[in-house]
């Protein structure tokens, strides 16, 4: 009996270690796609490529490592959201509110940030190559090591 428990435990450890520490809550992903409302949701690592999230309310949402490549986030509310290491390549963020948002090491290459508000946002290490920054508000934002 003890040997069986020990073997079961030993075999389950590699599976436990292989699992991500945080993964998107599938119920939250479904709610976001259906209602465009997901305040404080766990969407970390979510695959939202090309999603239509215009005017979505994502205040305080956890979007760490989420893939938002080509997503339409025009006018979205991302106030205090966590987008660390998120993929936002070619995303539409026109007029989006990104105040106090974490975008550390995020990929914003080719993103459209026209008239977006990024006041007090942390963009340390973010990639902004070929991004459209016309009229974007970076007042008091951290742009350390952006490229």
Residue pairs with C-beta under 8 A, 6 or more apart in sequence:
20 45
22 42
22 44
22 45
22 62
22 64
23 44
23 45
24 42
24 43
24 44
24 45
24 46
24 66
25 41
25 42
25 43
28 38
28 41
28 42
28 43
29 43
29 46
29 48
31 37
31 38
31 41
32 38
32 41
32 43
32 48
32 53
32 56
32 58
33 51
36 53
36 54
36 55
36 56
36 57
37 56
37 57
38 56
38 57
38 58
38 61
39 57
39 58
39 59
39 60
39 61
40 59
40 60
40 61
41 58
41 61
41 62
42 61
42 62
43 58
43 61
43 62
43 63
43 66
44 62
44 63
44 64
44 65
44 66
45 64
45 65
45 66
45 67
46 63
46 66
46 67
47 66
47 67
48 66
48 67
48 68
48 71
49 67
49 68
49 69
49 70
49 71
50 69
50 70
50 71
51 68
51 71
51 72
52 71
52 72
53 68
53 71
53 72
53 73
53 76
54 72
54 73
54 74
54 75
54 76
55 74
55 75
55 76
55 77
56 73
56 76
56 77
57 76
57 77
58 76
58 77
58 78
58 81
59 77
59 78
59 79
59 80
59 81
60 79
60 80
60 81
61 78
61 81
61 82
62 81
62 82
63 78
63 81
63 82
63 83
63 86
64 82
64 83
64 84
64 85
64 86
65 84
65 85
65 86
65 87
66 83
66 86
66 87
67 86
67 87
68 86
68 87
68 88
68 91
69 87
69 88
69 89
69 90
69 91
70 89
70 90
70 91
71 88
71 91
71 92
72 91
72 92
73 91
73 92
73 93
73 96
74 92
74 93
74 94
74 95
74 96
75 94
75 95
75 96
76 93
76 96
76 97
77 96
77 97
78 96
78 97
78 98
78 101
79 97
79 98
79 99
79 100
79 101
80 99
80 100
80 101
81 98
81 101
81 102
82 101
82 102
83 101
83 102
83 103
83 106
84 102
84 103
84 104
84 105
84 106
85 104
85 105
85 106
86 103
86 106
86 107
87 106
87 107
88 106
88 107
88 108
88 111
89 107
89 108
89 109
89 110
89 111
90 109
90 110
90 111
91 108
91 111
91 112
92 111
92 112
93 108
93 111
93 112
93 113
93 116
94 112
94 113
94 114
94 115
94 116
95 114
95 115
95 116
96 113
96 116
96 117
97 116
97 117
98 116
98 117
98 118
98 121
99 117
99 118
99 119
99 120
99 121
100 119
100 120
100 121
101 118
101 121
101 122
102 121
102 122
103 118
103 121
103 122
103 123
103 126
104 122
104 123
104 124
104 125
104 126
105 124
105 125
105 126
106 123
106 126
106 127
107 126
107 127
108 126
108 127
108 128
108 131
109 127
109 128
109 129
109 130
109 131
110 129
110 130
110 131
111 128
111 131
111 132
112 131
112 132
113 131
113 132
113 133
113 136
114 132
114 133
114 134
114 135
114 136
115 134
115 135
115 136
115 137
116 136
116 137
117 136
117 137
118 136
118 137
118 138
118 141
119 137
119 138
119 139
119 140
119 141
120 139
120 140
120 141
121 138
121 141
121 142
122 141
122 142
123 141
123 142
123 143
123 144
123 146
124 142
124 143
124 144
124 145
124 146
125 144
125 145
125 146
125 147
126 143
126 146
126 147
127 146
127 147
128 146
128 147
129 147
